[in-house]
Amino acid sequence: MVEHFDVIVVGAGLSGIGAAYHLQTMCPDRSYVILEGREDLGGTWDLFRYPGVRSDSDMHTLGYRFKPWTAAKSIADGPAILEYLRETVSENNIGGHIRFGHFVSRAEWSSNNAQWTVHTQDSATGQDVALTCNFLFMCSGYYSYKNGYTPAFAGIDKYEGTIVHPQKWPENLDYAGKKVVVIGSGATAMTLVPAMTATAGHVTMLQRSPTYVVSRPDNDPIADKLRKFLPQKMAYRLTRLKNTTMQQIVYKKTRTEPEKVKEQLLGLVRAELGPDYDVDTHFTPTYNPWDQRLCLVPNSDLFMSIRSGKASVVTDQITTFTRTGVELASGEHLDADIIVTATGLQMVTLGEMDFVVDGETIDFSQTWTYKGCSYSGVPNMASSFGYINASWTLRSDLTCEYVCRLLNHMTKTNTDQCTPQLRQQDLGMSPRSWIDGFSAGYMERTMHLMPKQGDHAPWVNPQNYGADKKMFRKAPLDDGVMQFTRAFAITE
């Protein structure tokens, strides 16, 4: 007997746990299960174990709308975020709905009975397990959990030291007193460098090109004051409103006045590192702010490491790995006992699964995104993908609300299928990238695999919290694009 649920949620990270809460509160009549391929919850915050791992978003916006973040640090480390997720699961009795060690490999939709058949492997028994559901909610994130991205460096086999990717950090890596080279200039590299300087001999951040950085305190003084005088939930709500508003104001300013924002950011870096430091070479990108994600430096820790002499930044290209380090295009050689390849993630579509609809394999690059969470011609499925210019959970919360609205609408209208379908006026749309105007390498490497974005609503993937709130919460569900129908087997 195949086990059946109203909703199957894939992934028990930030998005999946949020989905469970929303299903329980907004659709209490629906049964659900969360299938998690790993042996614990938390997703990103359980997977990454490298030194200093932390959020680069404040927890008043990365935290859930329904659960206040009460810790003093608003820029939290990985273990604190994981504990917050465990509290959420415990407080809402979500744990009993999670099945760990269930890696989902394939999902097959049948329009005859309006059901998905989801194929998983149980790691405890090694057996293949099939479950069915009416609605499939993909909350598996956007990158491969199998491996991170490492470029094909010339001569890498010659190197006799230790090479580590942050996604697979060894538990007992000893870097005390060692020369460390961290390759990369993103958030991971900028977290690792100051964290490792506490015990390493010297840490060099080797970057091909610079990234915009900004220093902020790891606590929010306004949030601290509000908590003293207001009830916890109200203080959290106001802090969240303040921070989301500021995020949108800053992002909009980078679009309308990029040069002005650029000079402000670089001025802050110059103030940190002094007039003799070569900010033009090491901290001045060739692109405008927020064309790629802005990196947060909490409490100036990266700058303090550089000023102390324990860390340095080198901007150059790697010619080849050598036996003892890396040789650069400039002719310089960097000696290294340990090389950390903080070179990014492998972005994937929907959890590296195969999807089949009525016998046809889905190629998501040939679909159009509907509101950034569903796909043309794919019934009863949604996926959670957060913001690239703000906190992930802001959008995942909204997506959960929308999914619950869809489920309740189907109950109200006695329908069991909801499918976004292109209308006649949509057939001539000019395609745009699924994430538009964002040049980060991990996105550009795989954007051709992603669904297309159209040139008008609802075939868009907004990266705007204000617009998304209206689209997900207020826009009509029966909009002429989302088709609500009954299964063939029932209507015949």
Buried (B, 14 or more C-beta within 10 A) or exposed (E): EEEBBBBBBBBBBBBBBBBBBBBBEBBEEBBBBBBBBBEBBBBBBBBBBBBBBBBBBBBBBBBBBBBBBBEEBBBBBBBBBBBBBBEBBEEBEBBEBBBBBBBBBBBBBBBEBBBBBBBBBBBEEEEEBEBBBBBBBBBBBBBBBEEBBBEEBEBBEEBEBBBBBBBEBEEEBEBEEBBBBBBBBBBBBBBBBBBBBEBBBBBBBBBBEBBBBBBBEBBBEBBEEBBEEBEEEEBBBBBBEBBBEEBBEBBBBBBEBBEEBBEEBBEBBBEBBEEEBEBEEBBBBEBBBBBBBBBBBBBBBBBBBBBEEBBBBBBBEBBEBBEBBBBBEEEEEBEBBBBBBBBBBBBBBBBBBEBBBEEEEBEBBEBBBBBBBBBBBBBBBBBBBBBBBBBBBBBBBBBBBBBBBBBBBBEEBEBBBBBBEBEEEBEEBEEBBBBEEBEBBBBEBBBEEBBBBBEEBBBBBBBBBEEBBEBBEEEEBEEEBBBBBBBBEBEE
